[in-house]
Amino acid sequence: MLRRLTFVALLFGAYTLQAQSHADAAANEGIWHGYDGEWRYVSRLLVSLAEAIPADKYSWRPEPGVRSVSEVLMHIAQSNYYLLSVTGPKMPPELESNDVEKRIVSKPEVMAYLRRSLEAVKAARVQLKPGDRQRKVKIYGEAVSVDGMYLRIICHDNEHMGQLIAYARMNGIVPPWSAGVVLPK
């Protein structure tokens, strides 16, 4: 009898996991599908989280001397362009100065730069020709592959997304994907 109950419990558990898996498929679109899929995923999450944070919280910071919400988002956008520029595409001139994070702070402007930077990375990667990913570029005196630069971009964006999740939760904001909101593709 115990064996039958165990079997039924395992069968029910497997069914529940499969049903949850199908429900999560749309939310997790891109995961486990290589760099391009992961890029789509992190881009969607960053944009949805930035949208979920109210404009009046863009100046919020956990303590003095730590980046505010808008500063983190502009840091992501500026870094996306900078790291991408190491591989060839030019950085927008207005983002070359060190005061960008302090100067561009309104939610609409920050969102526009974030979206454009994410799209710039996606578009530049799509245009790479065979062999381009192994090409060596110089950053901070070190020769690295173009592929390594793209990996640094995605890792950097994920790192700061974690920071923004903490910021959001400290302000009572639930990340949209945790609240069950289906994210656009």
MODELLER restraints for C-alpha pairs under 7 A, 6 or more apart:
rsr = mdl.restraints
at = mdl.atoms
rsr.add(forms.Gaussian(group=physical.xy_distance, feature=features.Distance(at['CA:27:A'], at['CA:182:A']), mean=5.88, stdev=0.5))
rsr.add(forms.Gaussian(group=physical.xy_distance, feature=features.Distance(at['CA:27:A'], at['CA:183:A']), mean=6.17, stdev=0.5))
rsr.add(forms.Gaussian(group=physical.xy_distance, feature=features.Distance(at['CA:29:A'], at['CA:41:A']), mean=6.60, stdev=0.5))
rsr.add(forms.Gaussian(group=physical.xy_distance, feature=features.Distance(at['CA:30:A'], at['CA:37:A']), mean=3.80, stdev=0.5))
rsr.add(forms.Gaussian(group=physical.xy_distance, feature=features.Distance(at['CA:30:A'], at['CA:38:A']), mean=5.33, stdev=0.5))
rsr.add(forms.Gaussian(group=physical.xy_distance, feature=features.Distance(at['CA:30:A'], at['CA:40:A']), mean=6.21, stdev=0.5))
rsr.add(forms.Gaussian(group=physical.xy_distance, feature=features.Distance(at['CA:30:A'], at['CA:41:A']), mean=5.41, stdev=0.5))
rsr.add(forms.Gaussian(group=physical.xy_distance, feature=features.Distance(at['CA:31:A'], at['CA:37:A']), mean=5.94, stdev=0.5))
rsr.add(forms.Gaussian(group=physical.xy_distance, feature=features.Distance(at['CA:31:A'], at['CA:38:A']), mean=5.35, stdev=0.5))
rsr.add(forms.Gaussian(group=physical.xy_distance, feature=features.Distance(at['CA:31:A'], at['CA:41:A']), mean=6.60, stdev=0.5))
rsr.add(forms.Gaussian(group=physical.xy_distance, feature=features.Distance(at['CA:39:A'], at['CA:154:A']), mean=6.66, stdev=0.5))
rsr.add(forms.Gaussian(group=physical.xy_distance, feature=features.Distance(at['CA:42:A'], at['CA:158:A']), mean=6.73, stdev=0.5))
rsr.add(forms.Gaussian(group=physical.xy_distance, feature=features.Distance(at['CA:43:A'], at['CA:118:A']), mean=6.36, stdev=0.5))
rsr.add(forms.Gaussian(group=physical.xy_distance, feature=features.Distance(at['CA:44:A'], at['CA:183:A']), mean=6.97, stdev=0.5))
rsr.add(forms.Gaussian(group=physical.xy_distance, feature=features.Distance(at['CA:46:A'], at['CA:161:A']), mean=6.32, stdev=0.5))
rsr.add(forms.Gaussian(group=physical.xy_distance, feature=features.Distance(at['CA:48:A'], at['CA:176:A']), mean=6.68, stdev=0.5))
rsr.add(forms.Gaussian(group=physical.xy_distance, feature=features.Distance(at['CA:49:A'], at['CA:175:A']), mean=5.82, stdev=0.5))
rsr.add(forms.Gaussian(group=physical.xy_distance, feature=features.Distance(at['CA:49:A'], at['CA:176:A']), mean=6.59, stdev=0.5))
rsr.add(forms.Gaussian(group=physical.xy_distance, feature=features.Distance(at['CA:53:A'], at['CA:168:A']), mean=6.82, stdev=0.5))
rsr.add(forms.Gaussian(group=physical.xy_distance, feature=features.Distance(at['CA:53:A'], at['CA:173:A']), mean=6.98, stdev=0.5))
rsr.add(forms.Gaussian(group=physical.xy_distance, feature=features.Distance(at['CA:55:A'], at['CA:107:A']), mean=5.48, stdev=0.5))
rsr.add(forms.Gaussian(group=physical.xy_distance, feature=features.Distance(at['CA:58:A'], at['CA:68:A']), mean=6.63, stdev=0.5))
rsr.add(forms.Gaussian(group=physical.xy_distance, feature=features.Distance(at['CA:58:A'], at['CA:69:A']), mean=4.78, stdev=0.5))
rsr.add(forms.Gaussian(group=physical.xy_distance, feature=features.Distance(at['CA:58:A'], at['CA:70:A']), mean=4.91, stdev=0.5))
rsr.add(forms.Gaussian(group=physical.xy_distance, feature=features.Distance(at['CA:58:A'], at['CA:107:A']), mean=6.77, stdev=0.5))
rsr.add(forms.Gaussian(group=physical.xy_distance, feature=features.Distance(at['CA:59:A'], at['CA:68:A']), mean=5.41, stdev=0.5))
rsr.add(forms.Gaussian(group=physical.xy_distance, feature=features.Distance(at['CA:59:A'], at['CA:69:A']), mean=6.05, stdev=0.5))
rsr.add(forms.Gaussian(group=physical.xy_distance, feature=features.Distance(at['CA:59:A'], at['CA:70:A']), mean=6.29, stdev=0.5))
rsr.add(forms.Gaussian(group=physical.xy_distance, feature=features.Distance(at['CA:60:A'], at['CA:68:A']), mean=5.22, stdev=0.5))
rsr.add(forms.Gaussian(group=physical.xy_distance, feature=features.Distance(at['CA:60:A'], at['CA:69:A']), mean=5.99, stdev=0.5))
rsr.add(forms.Gaussian(group=physical.xy_distance, feature=features.Distance(at['CA:61:A'], at['CA:67:A']), mean=6.04, stdev=0.5))
rsr.add(forms.Gaussian(group=physical.xy_distance, feature=features.Distance(at['CA:61:A'], at['CA:68:A']), mean=4.19, stdev=0.5))
rsr.add(forms.Gaussian(group=physical.xy_distance, feature=features.Distance(at['CA:61:A'], at['CA:69:A']), mean=6.49, stdev=0.5))
rsr.add(forms.Gaussian(group=physical.xy_distance, feature=features.Distance(at['CA:70:A'], at['CA:105:A']), mean=5.46, stdev=0.5))
rsr.add(forms.Gaussian(group=physical.xy_distance, feature=features.Distance(at['CA:70:A'], at['CA:110:A']), mean=6.65, stdev=0.5))
rsr.add(forms.Gaussian(group=physical.xy_distance, feature=features.Distance(at['CA:71:A'], at['CA:101:A']), mean=4.71, stdev=0.5))
rsr.add(forms.Gaussian(group=physical.xy_distance, feature=features.Distance(at['CA:71:A'], at['CA:102:A']), mean=6.69, stdev=0.5))
rsr.add(forms.Gaussian(group=physical.xy_distance, feature=features.Distance(at['CA:73:A'], at['CA:110:A']), mean=6.80, stdev=0.5))
rsr.add(forms.Gaussian(group=physical.xy_distance, feature=features.Distance(at['CA:73:A'], at['CA:114:A']), mean=6.72, stdev=0.5))
rsr.add(forms.Gaussian(group=physical.xy_distance, feature=features.Distance(at['CA:74:A'], at['CA:101:A']), mean=5.42, stdev=0.5))
rsr.add(forms.Gaussian(group=physical.xy_distance, feature=features.Distance(at['CA:74:A'], at['CA:110:A']), mean=6.20, stdev=0.5))
rsr.add(forms.Gaussian(group=physical.xy_distance, feature=features.Distance(at['CA:74:A'], at['CA:114:A']), mean=6.87, stdev=0.5))
rsr.add(forms.Gaussian(group=physical.xy_distance, feature=features.Distance(at['CA:75:A'], at['CA:101:A']), mean=6.29, stdev=0.5))
rsr.add(forms.Gaussian(group=physical.xy_distance, feature=features.Distance(at['CA:76:A'], at['CA:157:A']), mean=6.28, stdev=0.5))
rsr.add(forms.Gaussian(group=physical.xy_distance, feature=features.Distance(at['CA:77:A'], at['CA:113:A']), mean=6.07, stdev=0.5))
rsr.add(forms.Gaussian(group=physical.xy_distance, feature=features.Distance(at['CA:77:A'], at['CA:114:A']), mean=4.89, stdev=0.5))
rsr.add(forms.Gaussian(group=physical.xy_distance, feature=features.Distance(at['CA:77:A'], at['CA:117:A']), mean=5.28, stdev=0.5))
rsr.add(forms.Gaussian(group=physical.xy_distance, feature=features.Distance(at['CA:78:A'], at['CA:95:A']), mean=6.16, stdev=0.5))
rsr.add(forms.Gaussian(group=physical.xy_distance, feature=features.Distance(at['CA:80:A'], at['CA:117:A']), mean=5.95, stdev=0.5))
rsr.add(forms.Gaussian(group=physical.xy_distance, feature=features.Distance(at['CA:80:A'], at['CA:153:A']), mean=6.14, stdev=0.5))
rsr.add(forms.Gaussian(group=physical.xy_distance, feature=features.Distance(at['CA:81:A'], at['CA:91:A']), mean=5.44, stdev=0.5))
rsr.add(forms.Gaussian(group=physical.xy_distance, feature=features.Distance(at['CA:81:A'], at['CA:117:A']), mean=6.08, stdev=0.5))
rsr.add(forms.Gaussian(group=physical.xy_distance, feature=features.Distance(at['CA:82:A'], at['CA:91:A']), mean=6.12, stdev=0.5))
rsr.add(forms.Gaussian(group=physical.xy_distance, feature=features.Distance(at['CA:83:A'], at['CA:149:A']), mean=6.61, stdev=0.5))
rsr.add(forms.Gaussian(group=physical.xy_distance, feature=features.Distance(at['CA:83:A'], at['CA:153:A']), mean=6.66, stdev=0.5))
rsr.add(forms.Gaussian(group=physical.xy_distance, feature=features.Distance(at['CA:84:A'], at['CA:121:A']), mean=6.63, stdev=0.5))
rsr.add(forms.Gaussian(group=physical.xy_distance, feature=features.Distance(at['CA:85:A'], at['CA:91:A']), mean=5.65, stdev=0.5))
rsr.add(forms.Gaussian(group=physical.xy_distance, feature=features.Distance(at['CA:86:A'], at['CA:137:A']), mean=6.77, stdev=0.5))
rsr.add(forms.Gaussian(group=physical.xy_distance, feature=features.Distance(at['CA:86:A'], at['CA:139:A']), mean=6.96, stdev=0.5))
rsr.add(forms.Gaussian(group=physical.xy_distance, feature=features.Distance(at['CA:87:A'], at['CA:137:A']), mean=6.43, stdev=0.5))
rsr.add(forms.Gaussian(group=physical.xy_distance, feature=features.Distance(at['CA:87:A'], at['CA:146:A']), mean=5.92, stdev=0.5))
rsr.add(forms.Gaussian(group=physical.xy_distance, feature=features.Distance(at['CA:104:A'], at['CA:110:A']), mean=6.50, stdev=0.5))
rsr.add(forms.Gaussian(group=physical.xy_distance, feature=features.Distance(at['CA:132:A'], at['CA:146:A']), mean=6.96, stdev=0.5))
rsr.add(forms.Gaussian(group=physical.xy_distance, feature=features.Distance(at['CA:133:A'], at['CA:145:A']), mean=6.36, stdev=0.5))
rsr.add(forms.Gaussian(group=physical.xy_distance, feature=features.Distance(at['CA:133:A'], at['CA:146:A']), mean=4.78, stdev=0.5))
rsr.add(forms.Gaussian(group=physical.xy_distance, feature=features.Distance(at['CA:133:A'], at['CA:147:A']), mean=4.58, stdev=0.5))
rsr.add(forms.Gaussian(group=physical.xy_distance, feature=features.Distance(at['CA:134:A'], at['CA:145:A']), mean=5.15, stdev=0.5))
rsr.add(forms.Gaussian(group=physical.xy_distance, feature=features.Distance(at['CA:134:A'], at['CA:146:A']), mean=6.00, stdev=0.5))
rsr.add(forms.Gaussian(group=physical.xy_distance, feature=features.Distance(at['CA:134:A'], at['CA:147:A']), mean=6.32, stdev=0.5))
rsr.add(forms.Gaussian(group=physical.xy_distance, feature=features.Distance(at['CA:135:A'], at['CA:145:A']), mean=5.41, stdev=0.5))
rsr.add(forms.Gaussian(group=physical.xy_distance, feature=features.Distance(at['CA:135:A'], at['CA:146:A']), mean=5.77, stdev=0.5))
rsr.add(forms.Gaussian(group=physical.xy_distance, feature=features.Distance(at['CA:136:A'], at['CA:143:A']), mean=5.84, stdev=0.5))
rsr.add(forms.Gaussian(group=physical.xy_distance, feature=features.Distance(at['CA:136:A'], at['CA:144:A']), mean=5.23, stdev=0.5))
rsr.add(forms.Gaussian(group=physical.xy_distance, feature=features.Distance(at['CA:136:A'], at['CA:145:A']), mean=4.43, stdev=0.5))
rsr.add(forms.Gaussian(group=physical.xy_distance, feature=features.Distance(at['CA:136:A'], at['CA:146:A']), mean=6.19, stdev=0.5))
rsr.add(forms.Gaussian(group=physical.xy_distance, feature=features.Distance(at['CA:137:A'], at['CA:143:A']), mean=5.43, stdev=0.5))
rsr.add(forms.Gaussian(group=physical.xy_distance, feature=features.Distance(at['CA:137:A'], at['CA:144:A']), mean=5.45, stdev=0.5))
rsr.add(forms.Gaussian(group=physical.xy_distance, feature=features.Distance(at['CA:137:A'], at['CA:145:A']), mean=6.04, stdev=0.5))
rsr.add(forms.Gaussian(group=physical.xy_distance, feature=features.Distance(at['CA:137:A'], at['CA:146:A']), mean=6.52, stdev=0.5))
rsr.add(forms.Gaussian(group=physical.xy_distance, feature=features.Distance(at['CA:138:A'], at['CA:144:A']), mean=6.26, stdev=0.5))
rsr.add(forms.Gaussian(group=physical.xy_distance, feature=features.Distance(at['CA:165:A'], at['CA:175:A']), mean=6.73, stdev=0.5))
rsr.add(forms.Gaussian(group=physical.xy_distance, feature=features.Distance(at['CA:168:A'], at['CA:174:A']), mean=6.67, stdev=0.5))
rsr.add(forms.Gaussian(group=physical.xy_distance, feature=features.Distance(at['CA:177:A'], at['CA:183:A']), mean=6.98, stdev=0.5))
